Amino acid sequence: MWLAIPAALMVQAAPPSDDAPPPPQPPADWEQDIPPVDPDIIEGRERPGYTAPLPERIEQDNEGAIRSPPPEAFPTDQLPIPDRWRLIESLGLVKESLLDPYNQNTYKGDRPINPDKVPWLPITGDDWFFVANLISDSVYEPRTFPIPVGVQTTEDPDRLDVFGNDFSQVLSQTFIAGFALLKGSTTFKPPTVEYRVTLAYNVNYVDVPERRVLFVEPSRESHRLDQFLGVQEAFVDYHFSQFDNDRFDFISIRAGIQPFQSDFRGFLFNDQQLGVRLFGSRDNNRFQFNLGAFWRLEKDTNSGLNAILRSPRDDFVFVANAYRQDFLIPALTSQFTVVYNMNREADDIQIDTNGFPVRPALLGTLRGREYDVVYLGYNMDGRIGRVNLTGSFYWALGEDRNSFFTDRPADINAQFAAVEASYDRDWMRFRLSGAYASGDSDPYDDTEGGFDAIFENPIFAGADTSYWIRQTIPFAGGGRAIAVNGRNGILNSLRSSKEQGQSNFNNPGLLLAGVGADFDLTPEFRLSANANHLWFENTATLQVLRNEGSIPREIGFDLSAAAIWRPKATQNIVVRLSAATLVAGDGFQNLFDNLGGEQKFHSILANVVLTY
């Protein structure tokens, strides 16, 4: 805005003359008396012409990593404190409670142990943590599957057919208690030392309509109540700190009963076994490796838990694998693995707790077996663009010292492949699944071509929601105490038991093609659906064992759906209800034809998991 000034009030400055004295000069040290420029006099603004000093130069010593943010990006009004865990309680934000698993709790490893309160523990320092995990896993499962009529007697004297009533039900309650004592802050790196013990107590009740299904004695009832306490983990983990680097890559050794999964989805060896494992990472965690040796423990027959009071099996597993991120393409992790299974149980006759022989299996010549088999595998997990991709490929090579069809040594040459691709769109995921396990084409030659795993527990094609993966189908009429497939397994291996039996490479193999979808309707509620079509890859073995000239390959359609509810949007409470049905194909009907002509079999799974 301009102001008008009257001319009378305006004073004209006189022009300078040559005789005028010079203007006064400031002292020589005047700059030292001027205060430094404060760039933050006004919040959010700086003085004009002020240039802040640049941060120190950052040297990039690992290619591909993201450059660290400059110092200006970090707040300047925060100071580190020696114990950040107890500060929250000191401010009154959290009051620790033993019964509260959601907020900070010393008993689940959120805060370090105070050595003064536990003088009986041999620990020093303020970086020891105690972790307690308590899990309740409740299962109710009514189901139908082909149940053979007892040889000597039956619950219903009117039954004249090979297969009787197909309805049975299972109730299973498992309590798991895990305890760990570990040293070191685990925010960025593994603990320096870890001691861990996990116990599992299972109570199960099974009711079936026929005798000689649960017990070998025909005089025993057709229902069973059983319990067992198993040791699922008991190991020591030591961290070699001298191999650490500034990216927290590490090398550790673990000895004792420990979980191990040989591939991403658990197709080959997914178990908790006694062993020693050297593992670690390099190149900013882009490279990981495992070197392990395991001595397989006996399992309890009805619960599947480790029976440590029994002598370990003469069955050994040696593993070497390596993971590489962004290989073969970016965003894809590749794993190369070699697994050697050495079995020396030819002279071991094993009877399970229900009285049924499990080693050797009651097939063919009934003689004991031992074998050496090497699995060469490639596994991948990641994505290509927006398509999530996981896959496993195995080639089994080795020797069976005594094939139960010929009583001669036989070469093992079998293959396996499984691929699952999925696509995410908002809250929906759509999946395509495919699996192939080779079957033996000629039981009487000197080559066994049926693929079998060591101990499978796959997360694939619906997992245990699937009827075929969840249920065990007895192979009646071709062997005694033999199942076509194993519980929580995908392979048609013709084994006496996945837990106690031996691998069998004289089997019909598998073909699977499936579709599925997951719908996260809310953060707490998910719906899933799966549809799989299954075939035997080759029925030559089945034809010989059943003494039939021709058996169709189609198993049928496996349809399933599941609802999962997490009321707290965490894993502390998980409720799952699923239903599955098998619409029998020509091959399944041929093997399990019954008097009523039943062609559909059903399974319902109600599961509640509570975790502390």
C-alpha positions in Angstrom: 0.0 0.0 0.0 1.4 3.4 -1.0 1.1 6.6 1.2 0.9 10.1 -0.2 3.4 12.6 1.5 2.9 16.4 1.0 5.7 18.2 -0.8 6.1 20.6 2.1 7.1 17.8 4.4 9.7 16.4 2.0 13.4 17.3 2.7 15.8 17.2 -0.2 19.2 15.7 0.7 22.2 17.8 -0.2 24.6 16.3 -2.7 27.9 15.3 -1.3 30.9 17.7 -1.9 34.6 16.9 -2.3 35.4 18.6 1.1 33.0 16.5 3.2 34.6 14.1 5.7 34.4 10.4 4.9 31.7 8.3 6.6 32.7 6.4 9.8 34.1 2.8 9.2 33.2 -0.2 11.5 36.0 -1.7 13.6 38.1 -4.4 12.1 36.7 -7.2 14.4 33.0 -6.2 14.0 32.2 -9.6 12.4 33.1 -11.4 15.7 30.4 -9.5 17.6 27.5 -10.5 15.2 25.7 -13.6 16.6 25.5 -16.6 14.3 22.5 -17.0 12.1 19.8 -19.2 13.7 18.0 -21.1 10.9 15.0 -22.0 13.1 13.9 -18.7 14.5 10.5 -19.2 13.0 9.3 -22.8 13.0 9.3 -24.4 9.5 11.2 -21.5 7.9 14.9 -20.6 7.4 16.6 -17.3 7.0 17.1 -16.2 3.4 20.5 -17.2 2.0 21.2 -19.7 4.8 22.6 -23.1 3.6 22.7 -25.9 6.1 25.9 -28.0 6.3 25.8 -31.2 4.4 25.9 -34.6 6.3 29.1 -36.6 6.2 29.6 -38.7 3.1 28.2 -42.2 3.3 30.3 -45.0 1.7 28.3 -47.7 0.0 30.0 -51.0 0.6 27.4 -53.5 -0.5 25.9 -53.2 -4.0 22.2 -53.5 -4.2 21.3 -52.2 -0.8 19.2 -49.1 -0.2 21.1 -46.0 0.8 20.7 -45.0 4.4 18.6 -41.9 5.1 20.5 -38.7 5.9 20.8 -37.6 9.6 18.1 -34.9 9.1 15.5 -37.7 8.6 15.9 -38.8 12.3 14.3 -37.0 15.2 16.6 -35.0 17.4 14.4 -34.9 20.5 14.8 -38.6 21.4 17.6 -40.2 23.4 18.4 -43.9 23.7 17.9 -45.5 27.1 19.5 -48.6 28.4 16.2 -50.5 29.0 13.4 -49.6 26.6 11.2 -52.5 27.9 10.6 -51.2 31.4 10.2 -47.6 30.3 6.7 -48.3 29.0 5.7 -49.7 32.4 7.3 -46.8 34.2 5.3 -44.3 32.2 2.1 -46.2 33.2 1.3 -47.3 29.6 1.4 -51.0 30.3 1.0 -53.0 33.5 2.4 -56.4 33.1 0.1 -59.3 33.9 0.9 -63.0 33.8 -2.4 -63.8 32.2 -2.1 -61.1 29.5 -0.5 -62.6 26.3 -1.2 -59.6 24.1 0.8 -56.8 25.8 4.4 -56.8 27.0 5.1 -59.8 29.1 8.4 -61.1 30.6 7.2 -64.6 30.2 6.9 -64.4 26.5 10.2 -62.8 25.8 9.2 -59.2 25.5 11.5 -58.0 28.3 14.8 -59.3 29.7 15.0 -61.3 32.9 16.1 -59.5 36.0 18.9 -61.7 37.3 18.3 -60.4 40.9 14.9 -62.0 40.9 16.1 -65.4 39.8 19.4 -65.9 41.5 19.1 -69.7 41.0 19.5 -69.3 37.3 23.1 -69.5 36.0 22.9 -66.3 34.0 24.7 -62.9 34.1 23.9 -59.7 32.3 20.7 -58.0 31.3 20.2 -59.7 27.9 18.7 -63.0 28.9 15.1 -63.7 27.9 12.6 -66.4 28.9 9.8 -67.5 26.5 6.9 -69.6 27.4 4.5 -70.9 24.8 1.3 -72.7 25.8 -1.1 -74.1 23.1 -4.3 -76.0 23.3 -5.3 -77.7 20.0 -8.8 -79.3 20.0 -10.1 -81.4 17.2 -13.5 -83.0 16.5 -13.7 -84.9 13.2 -16.6 -87.0 12.0 -15.8 -88.7 8.7 -16.7 -91.6 6.3 -14.2 -93.8 4.4 -14.1 -97.4 3.3 -13.8 -99.6 6.5 -13.2 -103.3 6.0 -15.4 -105.9 7.8 -13.4 -107.8 10.4 -12.1 -111.2 9.2 -13.0 -113.2 12.3 -16.0 -111.2 13.5 -18.0 -108.0 12.9 -20.1 -105.7 15.0 -23.1 -106.4 12.8 -23.7 -110.1 11.9 -25.9 -109.0 8.9 -22.9 -107.6 7.1 -21.7 -109.9 4.3 -19.7 -107.5 2.2 -16.0 -106.7 2.3 -16.7 -103.2 3.5 -19.1 -102.3 6.2 -20.5 -99.1 7.7 -18.2 -96.2 6.7 -18.8 -93.7 9.5 -16.3 -93.0 12.3 -15.4 -90.1 14.5 -12.3 -88.8 16.2 -11.8 -86.5 19.2 -8.3 -85.3 19.9 -7.0 -82.8 22.5 -3.4 -81.8 22.5 -1.7 -79.5 25.0 1.7 -78.1 24.0 4.1 -76.4 26.4 7.3 -74.9 25.1 10.0 -73.1 27.2 13.1 -71.3 25.9 15.9 -69.5 27.6 17.9 -67.4 25.2 20.7 -64.8 25.4 20.9 -61.7 23.2 18.6 -59.1 21.7 16.8 -60.8 18.8 15.5 -57.7 17.1 18.0 -57.9 14.3 20.0 -61.1 14.8 19.6 -64.7 16.2 20.2 -65.3 19.9 23.8 -66.0 21.1 22.6 -69.1 23.0 19.2 -70.8 23.1 17.9 -73.6 25.2 14.5 -74.9 24.3 12.2 -77.7 25.4 8.7 -78.4 24.1 6.4 -81.1 25.4 3.1 -82.3 23.9 0.4 -84.2 25.7 -2.3 -85.8 23.5 -5.6 -87.5 24.5 -7.6 -89.0 21.7 -10.8 -91.0 21.3 -11.7 -92.9 18.2 -15.0 -94.8 17.4 -15.4 -97.0 14.3 -18.1 -99.4 13.3 -15.9 -102.5 12.8 -13.6 -104.6 14.9 -9.9 -105.2 14.0 -9.7 -101.6 12.7 -8.3 -100.1 15.9 -6.9 -103.3 17.5 -5.5 -106.5 16.0 -7.4 -108.7 18.5 -11.0 -109.3 17.3 -12.1 -109.5 20.9 -11.3 -105.8 21.5 -14.0 -103.2 21.2 -14.4 -101.0 18.2 -13.6 -97.8 20.1 -10.4 -96.6 21.8 -9.3 -94.0 24.3 -5.6 -93.3 24.4 -3.1 -90.8 25.7 0.6 -90.0 25.3 3.3 -87.5 26.3 5.9 -86.7 23.7 9.0 -84.6 23.6 8.8 -82.5 20.4 11.8 -80.2 21.0 14.8 -80.4 23.3 17.8 -78.7 21.8 20.7 -76.2 22.4 21.5 -73.6 19.8 24.9 -71.8 19.8 25.6 -68.8 17.7 29.2 -68.3 16.4 29.6 -64.6 16.9 33.0 -64.5 15.3 31.4 -65.1 11.9 29.0 -62.2 12.2 29.3 -59.1 10.0 27.7 -55.7 9.9 24.7 -57.0 8.1 23.9 -59.5 10.9 24.6 -62.6 8.8 25.4 -65.5 11.1 26.4 -69.1 11.5 24.8 -71.3 14.2 24.8 -74.9 15.3 21.8 -76.7 16.8 21.9 -80.1 18.5 19.0 -82.1 19.9 15.4 -82.8 19.0 14.5 -80.0 16.6 12.0 -79.1 13.8 13.3 -79.3 10.3 11.6 -78.7 6.9 13.6 -79.7 3.8 11.6 -77.5 1.4 9.1 -74.6 1.3 5.9 -76.7 1.5 7.0 -79.9 3.4 6.9 -82.4 0.6 9.9 -84.5 1.5 11.0 -84.3 5.1 9.0 -82.2 7.6 9.4 -83.5 11.1 10.8 -82.9 14.6 13.7 -85.3 14.9 17.0 -85.9 16.8 19.9 -84.4 15.0 22.7 -81.9 14.6 22.4 -78.9 12.2 24.8 -76.2 11.1 23.0 -73.3 9.4 23.4 -69.6 8.7 23.3 -66.8 6.2 25.6 -64.7 4.1 25.5 -61.7 1.7 23.0 -59.7 3.6 20.8 -62.8 4.1 20.5 -63.4 0.4 22.3 -66.7 0.8 21.3 -69.3 3.4 22.4 -72.9 4.0 21.7 -76.0 6.1 23.9 -79.0 6.8 22.2 -81.5 9.0 22.2 -85.1 10.2 19.2 -86.7 11.8 18.6 -90.0 13.6 14.9 -90.8 13.4 13.0 -91.4 16.6 10.2 -93.8 17.0 6.7 -92.3 17.0 3.7 -93.1 19.2 1.2 -95.1 17.1 -2.0 -93.1 17.9 -0.8 -89.6 18.6 2.2 -89.4 16.2 4.4 -87.8 18.9 8.0 -88.6 19.5 8.5 -91.6 21.8 11.9 -90.9 23.3 11.8 -93.8 25.8 12.1 -96.2 22.9 15.3 -96.9 21.0 15.7 -94.7 17.9 15.2 -96.3 14.5 18.0 -97.5 12.3 17.1 -94.8 9.9 19.3 -91.8 9.2 18.7 -88.6 7.1 21.5 -86.4 5.9 20.7 -83.0 4.4 22.6 -80.3 2.6 20.7 -77.4 1.0 21.4 -73.8 -0.1 18.9 -70.9 -0.7 19.6 -68.0 -2.9 17.3 -65.0 -3.2 16.7 -63.3 -6.5 17.8 -66.4 -8.4 17.0 -67.4 -11.2 15.0 -64.2 -11.6 14.4 -61.2 -9.2 11.8 -61.8 -6.5 12.3 -65.6 -6.7 14.1 -67.6 -4.0 15.7 -70.8 -5.3 16.8 -73.7 -3.1 19.0 -76.6 -4.2 19.0 -79.6 -1.9 20.6 -83.1 -1.6 19.0 -85.5 0.9 20.4 -89.0 1.7 18.1 -91.5 3.5 20.0 -94.5 4.8 17.7 -97.2 6.2 19.1 -100.3 7.9 15.9 -102.0 9.3 16.0 -105.3 7.4 16.3 -107.2 10.7 13.9 -105.0 12.6 10.5 -106.5 13.3 8.3 -103.7 14.7 4.7 -104.1 16.1 2.8 -100.9 16.9 0.9 -100.4 20.2 -2.4 -101.6 18.6 -0.8 -105.0 17.7 -0.4 -104.4 13.9 3.0 -105.1 12.2 4.5 -101.9 10.7 8.0 -103.1 9.9 8.3 -104.9 7.5 5.0 -104.0 5.8 2.7 -106.9 5.2 3.1 -106.8 1.4 4.5 -109.3 -1.1 7.1 -111.7 0.4 6.8 -110.1 3.9 10.6 -110.0 4.3 12.5 -107.2 6.0 13.9 -104.4 3.8 16.6 -101.8 3.8 17.5 -99.2 1.3 19.7 -96.2 0.3 18.1 -93.4 -1.6 19.4 -89.9 -2.6 16.9 -87.1 -3.3 18.2 -84.4 -5.7 15.9 -81.4 -5.5 15.2 -77.9 -6.7 12.6 -75.8 -4.9 11.4 -72.3 -5.5 9.2 -69.7 -3.8 8.5 -66.1 -4.8 6.7 -64.3 -7.6 6.9 -63.5 -11.3 5.3 -60.1 -11.6 2.0 -60.3 -9.8 1.8 -64.1 -9.9 3.0 -65.8 -6.7 4.8 -69.1 -7.5 6.0 -72.0 -5.5 7.3 -75.3 -6.7 9.3 -78.5 -5.8 11.1 -80.9 -8.0 12.7 -84.1 -6.7 14.5 -87.0 -8.4 15.0 -90.1 -6.1 17.9 -92.4 -7.0 19.2 -95.4 -5.0 18.9 -99.1 -4.2 16.3 -101.2 -2.4 18.2 -104.2 -1.0 15.2 -106.5 -1.1 12.2 -105.7 -3.2 9.1 -107.3 -1.6 7.9 -108.4 -5.1 11.0 -110.2 -6.2 13.3 -110.8 -3.2 16.1 -109.2 -5.2 17.8 -105.9 -5.1 16.2 -103.2 -7.2 17.3 -99.8 -8.4 15.2 -96.8 -7.3 14.4 -94.2 -10.0 11.4 -92.0 -9.2 10.4 -88.4 -9.8 8.2 -85.8 -8.1 7.0 -82.3 -9.1 4.5 -79.9 -7.6 3.7 -76.3 -8.6 1.2 -73.8 -7.2 0.6 -70.4 -8.7 -1.7 -67.8 -7.2 -2.9 -64.3 -8.0 -3.9 -61.7 -5.5 -6.6 -59.2 -6.2 -7.5 -57.0 -3.3 -8.8 -59.3 -0.5 -9.0 -62.4 -2.8 -6.4 -64.9 -3.8 -6.9 -67.4 -6.6 -4.8 -70.6 -6.9 -3.9 -73.3 -9.4 -2.2 -76.4 -8.2 -0.6 -79.4 -9.9 1.4 -82.4 -8.6 3.0 -85.4 -10.2 4.5 -88.4 -8.4 5.7 -91.2 -10.6 4.3 -94.7 -10.2 6.0 -98.1 -10.6 5.1 -99.5 -14.1 6.4 -103.1 -13.6 6.6 -104.6 -10.0 8.6 -107.6 -11.2 11.5 -105.8 -12.9 14.6 -104.6 -11.1 13.6 -100.9 -11.0 11.2 -99.3 -8.5 9.7 -96.2 -10.1 7.1 -95.1 -7.5 8.1 -91.9 -5.6 7.9 -91.8 -1.9 9.0 -89.3 0.7 10.8 -89.7 4.0 8.1 -87.9 6.2 5.8 -85.7 4.3 3.5 -83.0 5.8 2.6 -80.8 2.9 0.9 -77.4 2.9 -0.5 -77.7 -0.6 -3.8 -78.0 -2.5 -6.0 -77.3 0.5 -3.6 -79.0 3.0 -5.5 -80.9 5.8 -8.7 -79.3 4.7 -8.6 -81.7 1.7 -10.2 -85.1 2.1 -7.4 -87.0 0.4 -4.7 -85.3 2.4 -6.5 -85.6 5.7 -7.9 -89.1 5.6 -6.1 -92.5 5.6 -7.7 -94.9 3.1 -7.0 -98.6 4.0 -5.8 -100.8 1.2 -8.1 -103.8 1.9 -7.8 -107.0 -0.2 -4.2 -106.4 -1.3 -2.3 -106.2 2.0 -2.8 -106.2 5.7 -2.5 -103.1 7.8 -1.6 -101.1 4.7 -3.0 -97.7 3.6 -3.2 -96.3 0.1 -2.2 -92.9 1.4 -1.1 -91.5 4.8 -2.8 -89.0 7.1 -1.6 -85.5 6.4 0.1 -86.8 3.3 -0.5 -86.5 -0.4 1.4 -89.5 -1.8 -0.1 -92.9 -2.6 2.8 -94.8 -1.0 1.2 -98.0 0.2 2.9 -97.8 3.6 2.0 -99.4 6.8 2.4 -96.1 8.6 3.9 -92.7 7.8 5.2 -92.4 11.3 6.6 -96.0 11.8 6.7 -97.6 8.4 9.4 -97.6 5.7 9.4 -95.7 2.4 7.9 -97.8 -0.4 9.0 -97.2 -4.0 6.6 -99.9 -5.4 3.5 -97.7 -5.4 1.0 -96.4 -8.0 2.0 -92.7 -7.8 -0.2 -89.7 -8.1 -1.5 -87.0 -10.5 -3.3 -84.0 -9.1 -4.9 -80.9 -10.7 -6.6 -78.4 -8.5 -8.0 -74.9 -8.2 -8.7 -72.9 -5.1 -9.4 -69.5 -3.7 -9.0 -67.6 -0.4 -11.3 -64.7 0.6 -10.2 -62.4 3.5 -13.7 -60.9 4.1 -12.4 -59.1 7.2 -9.0 -59.1 9.0 -10.5 -61.7 11.4 -12.5 -63.9 9.0 -11.3 -65.9 5.9 -13.1 -68.3 3.6 -11.3 -70.9 1.5 -12.4 -73.3 -1.2 -10.5 -76.1 -3.1 -11.4 -78.5 -5.8 -8.8 -81.2 -6.8 -9.0 -84.0 -9.4 -6.9 -87.0 -8.5 -5.6 -90.0 -10.4 -3.2 -92.9 -9.9 -0.2 -92.4 -12.1 0.2 -96.1 -12.8 -2.0 -98.9 -11.4 0.3 -101.8 -12.2 1.3 -102.3 -8.6 -2.4 -102.3 -7.5 -3.3 -104.8 -10.1 -0.7 -107.3 -8.9 -1.5 -106.8 -5.2 -5.3 -107.1 -5.8 -4.8 -109.8 -8.5 -6.9 -107.9 -11.0 -6.4 -107.5 -14.7 -7.3 -103.9 -15.0 -7.9 -101.0 -12.5 -8.9 -97.6 -13.8 -6.6 -94.7 -12.8 -9.2 -92.1 -11.7 -9.4 -91.6 -7.9 -12.1 -88.9 -8.1 -12.9 -85.3 -7.2 -11.8 -83.9 -3.8 -14.0 -80.9 -2.9 -13.4 -78.9 0.3 -14.2 -75.5 2.0 -13.0 -74.0 5.2 -13.9 -71.0 7.4 -11.2 -69.5 9.7 -12.0 -67.0 12.4 -9.4 -65.1 14.4 -11.5 -63.0 16.8 -8.6 -60.8 18.0 -7.0 -60.6 14.5 -4.0 -62.4 16.0 -2.9 -66.1 16.2 -3.8 -66.4 19.9 -7.3 -67.6 19.1 -8.0 -69.5 15.9 -11.3 -71.2 15.1 -11.5 -73.4 12.0 -14.4 -75.3 10.5 -14.0 -77.2 7.3 -15.9 -79.8 5.3 -14.7 -82.0 2.5 -16.1 -84.7 0.2 -14.6 -87.2 -2.2 -16.7 -88.0 -5.2 -15.2 -91.4 -6.1 -13.9 -92.1 -9.6 -13.8 -95.4 -11.5 -10.5 -96.4 -9.9 -11.6 -95.7 -6.3 -14.9 -97.5 -6.9 -13.1 -100.5 -8.3 -10.9 -100.8 -5.2 -13.5 -100.0 -2.6 -16.8 -101.3 -4.0 -19.3 -101.9 -1.3 -22.8 -103.4 -0.7 -24.5 -100.1 -0.6 -22.7 -98.7 -3.7 -21.5 -95.6 -1.8 -19.7 -93.2 -4.1 -19.3 -90.1 -1.9 -17.3 -89.9 1.3 -17.3 -87.0 3.7 -15.1 -85.4 6.3 -15.7 -82.5 8.8 -13.0 -80.9 10.8 -13.8 -78.6 13.7 -10.6 -77.2 15.2 -9.9 -74.6 18.0 -6.4 -73.5 18.7 -5.6 -71.3 21.8 -2.1 -69.9 22.1 -0.4 -68.0 25.0 
